[in-house]
Amino acid sequence: MTIIAPFTTKTLGIAALACAILSGPLQAADRLVTVKVPVSSTDLNLDQPAGARELYRRVQKAAIIVCRGGMRVDLQPVPNFANCYAKALADAIRAAALPQLTEIYIRTHGSQEAASRGIEIPVLAATK
């Protein structure tokens, strides 16, 4: 699983990275940079609630890291950290498509927000 957020940078001396794309609507010196943070679950038993909670905590931490620019100092801050975090978290939960994580997300954010972010609600959660 990877948490992703876009940033812009105005530094001309940065070598082109695989994740950097020239952005048409921005000035020529700007680059759209996608920050990705991998999240591992290999050491967790996701069949157990404790394992699912730990993975959710890791996803939350990764969302915070990407919305703060990862470990890059050459990026402009996102205009709205809360929106970036909410989108990164929801995107990761949706992409993971793990019922255990979706269940935790729904408990903390509600089924309406989950649905508005494109997260499929498991049948068991929908009946609760």
N, C-alpha and C positions, 0 to 999 in steps of 0.2 A: 504494500500500500504506500502511496506517495501523496503528500500534502503539497499543493501547488498554489502560488499566488503570483500575479504579475507586478512588475515594478518598472520604473523608467530610470535611466541613468543619463547624465549629460557629459560624462567623462569621455573625451575623444581618444585617450590613449589605451583604452581597454581593448585587448585582443578580442576578436569575434569568438564568442563561445558557441557551442552547439545549441545552447538554449536561448541565444540572443537572436532577435529578428529585427531587421530595420522596419520601423513603423511608418506607414505612409502619412497618416494625419499629423504626426509629430514633426518637429524640425529635424533637419537632416542629422544633426548631432545627437539627437535622442535615440535611444534604443529601448525596445520593449524586452525586458528580461523576465523570464519565468524562473522563480525560485522554487525548487523542489526539495522536500525533506522526506527521505524514506522512513517508514515506520515498520519495524519488524514485529512479528508475532510468533516467530518460530519457537521461542522458549515458553510460550503460554499455552495452556489448555483452554481453548475457547468453548469447550463443552461445559466448563465450570463458570459460575457467575463471577468469581474472583478474577479469572483469566480475561473474561470479556471486559470487566471494569478496568483492569490494568491496560488493556489495549485501547480502550476509550480514552483513558488518561494520557496515553502516549500520543494519540491522535490530537487531543486538545493541545498538548505541549508543542507538537509539530506545527499546528495551526498558528500558535503564538509566534513561533520562530519564523515561519514564512512571512507572516504579516509585519514582522519587524525587519524584514530584509534578509533573513537568513543570517549568514555570517559575513555579509558583504557591507562594507562601509561606503561604497560608491553609489548606493542607490538612494533615490529620493524616498522619503517616508510615504506610505499610502495615505491618501487624503482622509480616510475614515477607518481607523483600526477596527472598530467594532463591526463594521460591515464586512471588512476583509476577513476577519476571524470567523464570523457567522457563515460566510460563503465557503471559506476553505474547509471548515468543519463539516458543513452539510455536503459539500462536494465529495469529501473523503468517505463519509458514511454512505452516501449514495453509490459511489464507485465500489466500495467494499462489498456491498450487498450481503452483509452478514446479519442474520436476524437478531443475534445477540447485541450487536452494536446499534442496530436500528431501534431495538427495544429501549436501550439506555437513552438514546437520542430523544425518542418520543416521551419518555418519562421526564426528561429535563427541559424539553422545548415544546412539547405538545404535538398532537397529531396534525393540527392545522398547519403549523409551521413546517413540519416534516413534509406534508403534502405540497405546500407552496414552494418548497425547495426541490421537488421532484423525487423525494425519497418514498419508495414504495413501502406501504405499511403492511406488515405481515398480518395474515388473517387472524391469528390469535390476538394481536394487539388491537385490531379493529373491533373485536368483539368485547373487549374489556371496557 
